[in-house]
């Protein structure tokens, strides 16, 4: 059975998921929806090769959710509250999958009335080239877990059957999100402040010293196991030539997700009575950079 997927959010990840799942994408602006329609879909570029995928696009305010089987949210975590009214228009029996960084959105998800809510983490690297084109810069997987409810067996099989664009089910959504939070907190925050690619954190001896100390602090707050450094190093090696999403946000003078990522680490540290001095310094630096260009 073919399942009908809708993507809310047409940034880099939204375009990537829309293209690779041949999903309908809902954009913030009429102009972007018109651009995708005019080009006949979304162009996905990987290693210099282009593939144009037929994708339907429409402004989110014109969304036809009743025609879908699953809605995936790829917007930033801080954008979710602004979508509250729109989310209420989605039938409560419709499964929703949220792909946001950090864990700050979990409390907001609790307020939704939908029967089945999934949360996930994305390991892919993607860069938006324009409103209808995306570069697939790193092949990974989408980890997902049930936050509430039960996913229908056929839809579960559909997701796990995406061999070229794998979806991997996890049994514990908290462990999954905390593992990703460790990576986001350390890699994103450092690269955003230093303005470097991910690989510089492990190839530059001075950056690596900070990377290790900061990683130890965050891993302690999040109570991750002893393999935390190996996992962090592996991510930096695998994505060495990529800029993190937060580094890109700073370079392009956009709002970052520092509050839902590092802000969460600081809050958890205070609850546990633990010092998180490096986290507080980096948080202040990123917020300061935002303050230089956000009005």
C-alpha positions as semicolon CSV with decimal commas, in nm:
position;residue;x (nm);y (nm);z (nm)
1;X;0,000;0,000;0,000
2;X;0,126;0,349;-0,085
3;X;0,107;0,589;0,207
4;X;0,054;0,959;0,167
5;X;0,304;1,170;0,362
6;X;0,286;1,542;0,427
7;X;0,586;1,754;0,530
8;X;0,534;2,077;0,724
9;X;0,841;2,293;0,684
10;X;1,027;2,351;0,359
11;X;1,376;2,426;0,480
12;X;1,671;2,198;0,403
13;X;1,534;1,895;0,588
14;X;1,177;1,950;0,472
15;X;1,285;1,957;0,108
16;X;1,507;1,651;0,158
17;X;1,228;1,446;0,317
18;X;0,974;1,565;0,060
19;X;1,203;1,469;-0,225
20;X;1,317;1,133;-0,094
21;X;0,971;1,026;0,023
22;X;0,786;1,182;-0,274
23;X;0,578;1,357;-0,009
24;X;0,355;1,661;-0,028
25;X;0,530;1,965;0,120
26;X;0,356;2,254;0,293
27;X;0,545;2,582;0,273
28;X;0,536;2,899;0,479
29;X;0,501;3,121;0,173
30;X;0,297;3,112;-0,146
31;X;0,612;3,204;-0,340
32;X;0,800;2,889;-0,240
33;X;0,502;2,666;-0,317
34;X;0,472;2,830;-0,659
35;X;0,846;2,782;-0,724
36;X;0,830;2,410;-0,644
37;X;0,523;2,371;-0,862
38;X;0,680;2,567;-1,149
39;X;0,987;2,343;-1,144
40;X;0,782;2,027;-1,130
41;X;0,901;1,921;-0,787
42;X;1,208;1,920;-0,564
43;X;1,564;1,876;-0,691
44;X;1,788;1,663;-0,468
45;X;2,161;1,694;-0,538
46;X;2,407;1,433;-0,412
47;X;2,776;1,415;-0,507
48;X;2,714;1,643;-0,802
49;X;2,426;1,436;-0,942
50;X;2,082;1,593;-0,965
51;X;1,747;1,416;-0,937
52;X;1,420;1,603;-0,972
53;X;1,137;1,438;-0,783
54;X;0,775;1,515;-0,855
55;X;0,643;1,676;-0,537
56;X;0,319;1,860;-0,470
57;X;0,354;2,186;-0,280
58;X;0,106;2,427;-0,127
59;X;0,110;2,698;0,142
60;X;0,048;2,550;0,485
61;X;-0,257;2,775;0,530
62;X;-0,420;2,584;0,243
63;X;-0,330;2,239;0,375
64;X;-0,560;1,944;0,303
65;X;-0,464;1,718;0,592
66;X;-0,759;1,482;0,546
67;X;-0,587;1,337;0,237
68;X;-0,277;1,221;0,429
69;X;-0,170;0,918;0,632
70;X;0,119;1,079;0,824
71;X;0,233;1,436;0,887
72;X;0,604;1,504;0,950
73;X;0,714;1,832;1,110
74;X;1,062;1,949;1,008
75;X;1,035;2,308;1,137
76;X;1,264;2,444;1,409
77;X;1,159;2,373;1,767
78;X;1,089;2,741;1,840
79;X;0,847;2,754;1,544
80;X;0,614;2,486;1,680
81;X;0,407;2,707;1,914
82;X;0,324;2,933;1,620
83;X;0,170;2,631;1,445
84;X;-0,062;2,540;1,734
85;X;-0,380;2,662;1,566
86;X;-0,293;2,484;1,242
87;X;-0,207;2,160;1,424
88;X;-0,553;2,161;1,583
89;X;-0,697;2,139;1,231
90;X;-0,524;1,805;1,174
91;X;-0,758;1,513;1,254
92;X;-0,675;1,369;1,596
93;X;-0,646;1,017;1,454
94;X;-0,370;1,131;1,215
95;X;-0,020;1,018;1,329
96;X;0,228;1,303;1,368
97;X;0,608;1,274;1,357
98;X;0,818;1,558;1,503
99;X;1,184;1,595;1,399
100;X;1,318;1,874;1,620
101;X;1,650;1,917;1,798
102;X;1,663;1,910;2,175
103;X;1,387;1,807;2,413
104;X;1,226;2,144;2,475
105;X;0,932;2,061;2,250
106;X;0,820;1,756;2,452
107;X;0,614;1,961;2,697
108;X;0,438;2,128;2,404
109;X;0,361;1,789;2,251
110;X;0,189;1,687;2,574
111;X;-0,071;1,957;2,510
112;X;-0,177;1,812;2,174
113;X;-0,492;1,603;2,151
114;X;-0,368;1,362;1,884
115;X;-0,385;0,991;1,951
116;X;-0,048;0,892;1,803
117;X;0,259;1,115;1,829
118;X;0,607;1,009;1,720
119;X;0,934;1,188;1,787
120;X;1,252;1,142;1,591
121;X;1,609;1,249;1,527
122;X;1,768;1,307;1,189
123;X;2,125;1,205;1,108
124;X;2,126;1,333;0,750
125;X;2,323;1,635;0,637
126;X;2,134;1,872;0,411
127;X;2,178;2,220;0,271
128;X;1,902;2,425;0,110
129;X;2,023;2,573;-0,219
130;X;1,703;2,758;-0,304
131;X;1,330;2,721;-0,246
132;X;1,307;2,404;-0,455
133;X;1,656;2,253;-0,435
134;X;1,847;2,075;-0,160
135;X;2,191;1,918;-0,139
136;X;2,210;1,584;0,041
137;X;2,545;1,634;0,214
138;X;2,553;1,334;0,442
139;X;2,360;1,008;0,432
140;X;2,239;0,891;0,771
141;X;1,909;0,767;0,905
142;X;1,595;0,885;1,077
143;X;1,556;0,741;1,425
144;X;1,203;0,749;1,559
145;X;1,006;0,628;1,859
146;X;0,650;0,641;1,986
147;X;0,588;0,930;2,223
148;X;0,219;0,848;2,262
149;X;-0,025;0,599;2,117
150;X;0,031;0,320;1,865
151;X;0,139;0,328;1,503
152;X;-0,064;0,124;1,257
153;X;0,132;-0,181;1,138
154;X;0,115;-0,097;0,769
155;X;0,254;0,253;0,821
156;X;0,527;0,115;1,045
157;X;0,625;-0,130;0,771
158;X;0,623;0,152;0,517
159;X;0,867;0,358;0,721
160;X;1,102;0,076;0,811
161;X;1,097;-0,042;0,449
162;X;1,265;0,277;0,319
163;X;1,599;0,111;0,246
164;X;1,757;0,405;0,063
165;X;1,636;0,654;0,322
166;X;1,615;0,443;0,637
167;X;1,380;0,495;0,930
168;X;1,491;0,306;1,241
169;X;1,247;0,247;1,526
170;X;1,374;0,292;1,882
171;X;1,206;0,156;2,192
172;X;1,293;0,446;2,426
173;X;1,221;0,794;2,295
174;X;1,396;0,965;2,589
175;X;1,725;0,778;2,539
176;X;1,709;0,850;2,166
177;X;1,652;1,223;2,218
178;X;1,913;1,256;2,492
179;X;2,177;1,087;2,274
180;X;2,105;1,338;1,997
181;X;2,090;1,626;2,246
182;X;2,448;1,545;2,352
183;X;2,564;1,569;1,991
184;X;2,367;1,886;1,917
185;X;2,476;2,058;2,237
186;X;2,846;1,995;2,187
187;X;2,895;2,002;1,810
188;X;2,640;2,269;1,719
189;X;2,727;2,511;1,999
190;X;3,103;2,493;1,948
191;X;3,093;2,520;1,570
192;X;2,847;2,809;1,590
193;X;3,079;3,008;1,818
194;X;3,403;2,911;1,643
195;X;3,262;2,939;1,291
196;X;3,422;2,613;1,176
197;X;3,321;2,288;1,009
198;X;3,250;1,986;1,229
199;X;3,582;1,818;1,154
200;X;3,782;2,109;1,297
201;X;3,666;2,013;1,647
202;X;3,872;1,694;1,636
203;X;4,151;1,788;1,392
204;X;4,257;2,111;1,564
205;X;4,438;2,027;1,887
206;X;4,321;2,342;2,065
207;X;3,959;2,299;1,960
208;X;3,975;1,932;2,056
209;X;4,075;2,012;2,413
210;X;3,767;2,231;2,450
211;X;3,554;1,974;2,266
212;X;3,655;1,701;2,513
213;X;3,605;1,912;2,827
214;X;3,271;2,046;2,708
215;X;3,160;1,698;2,600
216;X;3,240;1,559;2,944
217;X;3,035;1,834;3,109
218;X;2,729;1,776;2,889
219;X;2,755;1,396;2,908
220;X;2,758;1,419;3,288
221;X;2,445;1,638;3,296
222;X;2,262;1,413;3,047
223;X;2,392;1,098;3,220
224;X;2,516;0,940;2,899
225;X;2,725;0,621;2,911
226;X;3,104;0,596;2,887
227;X;3,102;0,580;2,506
228;X;2,999;0,946;2,473
229;X;3,339;1,064;2,344
230;X;3,358;0,786;2,087
231;X;3,011;0,876;1,954
232;X;3,085;1,248;1,941
233;X;3,415;1,191;1,764
234;X;3,247;0,955;1,518
235;X;2,989;1,219;1,426
236;X;3,259;1,480;1,366
237;X;3,457;1,236;1,150
238;X;3,152;1,136;0,945
239;X;3,045;1,499;0,891
240;X;3,390;1,658;0,888
241;X;3,326;1,881;0,586
242;X;2,980;1,993;0,697
243;X;2,882;2,302;0,890
244;X;2,636;2,224;1,169
245;X;2,285;2,360;1,144
246;X;2,354;2,610;1,422
247;X;2,678;2,729;1,264
248;X;2,485;2,779;0,940
249;X;2,211;2,969;1,122
250;X;2,468;3,208;1,268
251;X;2,647;3,256;0,936
252;X;2,316;3,330;0,764
253;X;2,201;3,551;1,054
254;X;1,901;3,342;1,153
255;X;1,763;3,256;1,493
256;X;1,926;2,943;1,635
257;X;1,788;2,658;1,846
258;X;2,030;2,732;2,130
259;X;1,748;2,765;2,385
260;X;1,602;2,420;2,318
261;X;1,947;2,261;2,295
262;X;2,205;2,414;2,529
263;X;1,945;2,599;2,732
264;X;1,796;2,260;2,819
265;X;2,136;2,127;2,930
266;X;2,185;2,427;3,160
267;X;1,838;2,386;3,308
268;X;1,892;2,014;3,374
269;X;2,232;2,085;3,530
270;X;2,075;2,332;3,774
271;X;1,807;2,079;3,866
272;X;2,081;1,828;3,948
273;X;2,295;2,080;4,137
274;X;2,578;2,044;3,882
275;X;2,798;2,320;3,747
276;X;2,778;2,364;3,371
277;X;3,012;2,660;3,331
278;X;3,125;2,587;2,975
279;X;2,762;2,541;2,871
280;X;2,669;2,876;3,024
281;X;2,959;3,054;2,852
282;X;2,880;2,907;2,509
283;X;2,509;2,975;2,554
284;X;2,584;3,340;2,628
285;X;2,815;3,360;2,326
286;X;2,555;3,223;2,085
287;X;2,283;3,447;2,228
288;X;2,524;3,739;2,196
289;X;2,590;3,658;1,831
290;X;2,213;3,644;1,771
291;X;2,177;3,978;1,943
292;X;2,413;4,135;1,693
293;X;2,185;4,062;1,399
294;X;1,835;3,987;1,533
295;X;1,614;4,283;1,611
